[in-house]
Amino acid sequence: MNEDKEIARLLARQNADIDRLMQEEQGLPAVLAAGFKGGLSGLMRFAYAVAVVLAITLFYCGYRFITAPAADLVFWGVLLLLCFQAQVGTKQWIWLETQRAGTMRELKKLQLAIEQLQSEVRQQ
């Protein structure tokens, strides 16, 4: 019973530490930059380059669609939609990879905190 109270006390202290860490404000630039930390940072750079190229292509296709004669509207409209879909897919992958990397980092922090808590309990 005494061990239960000790574990509860340690967990309460850990919860206070976790609450303090959760209150740290992390803006969107910091979250997006976190995607570059990890094993897929090269692929992330490539994805951002593809996103920039697709954005330029998207604007070009939009301009050509607006200024195209009636016979070419379907061609430029289809290209515009394809570029838009590719842009959405690329940005969605970038966001998912960023979130995956952040989740993995948080899981590692949690694992270290659990190991530290277990070692504190063992020492007492």
Residue pairs with C-beta under 8 A, 6 or more apart in sequence:
3 121
6 121
6 124
7 121
10 117
10 120
10 121
11 117
14 113
14 117
17 113
18 113
31 98
31 102
32 94
32 98
34 98
34 101
34 102
34 105
35 41
35 44
35 94
35 97
35 98
35 101
36 44
36 45
37 101
37 105
38 101
38 104
40 97
40 101
43 97
44 94
44 97
44 98
47 90
47 93
47 94
47 97
48 94
50 90
51 87
51 90
51 91
51 94
54 83
54 86
54 87
54 90
55 87
57 83
58 80
58 83
58 84
58 87
61 76
61 79
61 80
61 83
62 80
64 72
64 76
64 79
65 73
65 76
65 77
65 79
65 80
68 75
68 76
